[in-house]
Amino acid sequence: MGIIDTTGTFEIGGRTIHRLGFGAMQLTGPGVWGPPRDSHEAVAVLRRAVELGVDFIDTADSYGPAISEEIIFEALAPFEHVVVATKAGLVRTGPGVWVPLGHPAYLRQQCELSCRRLGVEALDLFQLHRVDPEVDADEQFGTLAELLEEGKVKAVGLSEVTVGQIEAAAAIVKISTVQNLYNLSNRQSEAVLEFCEREQIGFIPWFPLATGELARSGGPLDSLAAELGASPSQVALAWLLARSPVMLPIPGTSKVSHVEENCAAARIELNAAQLELLEQLST
């Protein structure tokens, strides 16, 4: 039995996953560019995550670019018991550079390339990494709908969107997930999360472990973590899991020891008083 069995489950595209997943961005080199410093450790990280019960892996064609998907294939294929989500819509021209590109032909091309790198006929979850402001949004959403209808993708998601954009997309294609920046220190997407709760759309918070000043030595989060015998990042993950049943955190790392620490956060049970304290800290 994996240590994340207590986190609850969520369904994406007809597949049931545990809510605590793994984000594969950090498996690449500095600036999310090029190969990792230790490719063996990168493979070991993924395999250890799955051993601990993780069955939802999030990546993107732009991580590397391509390299994260290739490492996932090497480590985990065939993906019999793992749902692999990927994204397209950001072009990389160098380390730390991300340029939106949502032209329908490009999105279709990237879907095909991701299938090839992952060794699958259809992607479990294909997410629009950004809505390209230079391309008609309905054309981008329409391409996702076509890929879903054609069976090239099993589910569709969006990333860094507003409630209005989700509603516009949902009028064209079923939206299974939304991935926005959200963590204990940054709740600017609160309205999006609440919308996802109402519509039963999975909410994937990226940068989930950011705790900022809240975790400073002797600070309130640091004190609560000590009380629980946990790290501030584990408390931040436990809070996310408790915050909403549609929350699907995807903490990422390039170290096996950190995977084990993140998964152990699923064993942390926060009581009502502790949840209230964290709620006050995060607002």
N, C-alpha and C positions, 0 to 999 in steps of 0.2 A: 504493500500500500504506500503510495507516494505521500509526501508530507504536505501536499497542497490539496488533499482530498476534502478538507473542511471549507474550502473557499466557495463552494457552490459552483453551479454550472450555468452556461448560456448557450443558446443555439444560434449558429451562423450557417445559412445555406443548407439547412437540414442536418448539420453536424453539431453534436454537443461537445463543448469544450469546458475545461476548468477555467474559472475566471482569471486566475493568475497566469499570465503568459510570459513570453520572453521577447524582447526587442533586439534584433540582430544588427543594429547600426554600428555598435562598437566593435564588431568583429573585424572591421577593416582597419586600414592604417590611419595615421594622424590626419585630421581634417576630413575624415570619412573618405579617404582617398588612397587607393592602392591597397596592396595586400597587408595583412596583419604582421606585426613584428614576430609573432609566434603562431604559425599556422596550426601546429599540433595542439596548442592550448585552445585555439579557436574551435577546433573540432571537438575537443574534450569538453568545452563549455556547453555546447549544444547537446552532446550525448548525456552529460550529467543532468542537465535541465530536464530532459525527457525521463531519465531514470527517477527523478524526484516527482514526477507526475505532470510536468508541463506538457500540454498537448496543443498549444497555440503559439506559433512562431510568427513574428511580424518582421518583414524586411521591405526592401524597395529596390527597383532596378538601379537607382541612383547611388546606392550605398556601395562605394568602391570606385567607379560604378561597376555593377555586375558581380563584384567579388563576393558580397554577402550571400547572394543567391547561390553562387557556385560552392561556397563553403557549406551551406545548408544541404545542398544535394550530396556533397561528399560525406557529410556526417550522418545524415538521417534517411536518405532515400533507400527504399521506397517508403512513402509517407503513409503507412497503413493506419497508424493511430495518431497522426499529427496533422493538424490543420495549418497550412502555411499561407499567410497573407502577404501579398506584395503590393507595390504601388508604382504608378507611372505618372509623369506630368512635370517632373523637374529634370532639367538637363544639367550635367556637370561639365564645366570647362576647366576646373582646377580645384585644388584643396579648398574647402570652405566656401565654394561658389555654387549657388543654386539658382537656376534660371527657369521660370515657369514656361512650359510648352504643352499646350493642350490641343494641338491640331488633331483632328480625328484620325488622319492617316498615321500620325506619330503614335498616338495611344494604341492603335491597333497593332502597329509594328512592335511596340514594346511588350504588349501582351503576348505576342507570338514568341518573342525572344525570351521572356521570362518562363514561358512554358518549356522552351528548349533547355534553358539552364537548369530548371528544376526537374526536368525529365518527366513532365506530366502532359496529359492531353488537355486538361482544363485547370485553371487556377481556382483554388478554394475560395479566395477572397481577393478581388482586384479593386484597389482603392485609387481614386484620383488624388494624386499627391497635393496638387494645388489647382484651384480653378484659375485658368489662364485669363487674365483680364483683356488680352488682345484677341481672344477667340470667343465667338458667341457661346455663352454658357450652355444653352440648350443643345448645341452641336456636340459639346463635350459629354453632356449627360446622355444624349442620344446614342453616342458611340458606345457608352457603357451598356445601354439597353440592348443594342445590337449584339454585343459580345455575349451578354447574358442569354439572349434569345437563341444565339447560334451554339450555345453550349461551350464556348471557349472559357467562360468564367462561371462559377457556381453561385457567387454572391458578389455584391457591389458595395463599396464604401467610399466615403469622402474624407478629406483631411483639411483642417484649418478652414472651417466654413462657419457661416452665420446660420441662425434659424431660418432666415429667408432663403438662403441658398439651399438648405436641406429641403425646404418645402418645394422650391422650384425643381430640384432634382427628382424628388419623390413623385412629382406629377408626371415624370417621364419614365422612371425606372425605380424598382424597389430598392431602397437603401437599407442595408443590413447593419452597417457600422458607421460611426463618425470618429475620427481621430483628431483631437485638438489638444493644444497645450493646456495642462491642468495638473495642479499638485497642491500640496498643503499651503504653499506660499503664494501661489498664483491661481486664483479662481475666476479669472476673467471670462471663462467659458461656462459659468454657472447656468446661464439661461439655455445654452445649448444642451448641457447635461439634463436639465429639467425637461426639455423638449424630448430628448431621447428616452427618458424614463416614461413619459406619457405614451410615446409611440413604440415602445419596446425595441428601440434601436440600440445596439451595443455601443458603448462609449469607451473609446480607447485613449486614455490620457498619456500623451507623450511627455517626456521629461518628468516622470512620476516621482522621482526621489528627491527633487529639489526641496530643500528645507530652509536654505538661506540663514538669515539672522535668527530664525526660530530655534535653530539647533546650536547656537553658540554655547560655548562652555559655561555652564551654570544657568543657562537660559531655561525657559519653561519646558520646551520640548526635550532638552537634554535631561532635565530633572525627571520628567515622566518616563523617558527611556530607561533611566537608571532604576526607577521604581519598578519597572516591568522586567528588568534584566535583559533589555534589548538595546539595539542601536537606534539613533534617531531615524535612519532610513527605514528600518523595519517598522517603526511606529507609523511613519508616513505611509507605508504600504498597507498596513493594517487599517489605517483610517480610510484610505481609498476604498478598500474592499468593503468596509462597513458603511461607507457613504451612500452607495447605491447598488441595487442588484443588477444594474446594466453596466456597471463599471468593470472594465477589462484591463487592468494595469499590465504593462509590458516592460518591466525594468530590464535594462540591458547591462552587460558587463563583458569584459574580455578575460575574466579570471574565474576559475572553477570555484574558488573559495567564496567569491561574491555571489555566485549563483546559489550556493548552499545557504548563504545568509539571507538572500532575498526570499527564497522559498520557505525558509523557516518563519518568515513574517506571517505566514498563514496560520501559525499556531498561536498567535497573539490574540487574545480576546480582550477587547476594550469594553469596560463597563460604562454605564450611562454617564457617570461623572467625568470619566476620562474623555469620552466622546464630546461632551459639552465643553470641556476645556479646550480640546483641539478645534472645535467649531469656533470658539471665541478667538483663538490664536490666528485662525486662518481668514478672519474677516477684517 
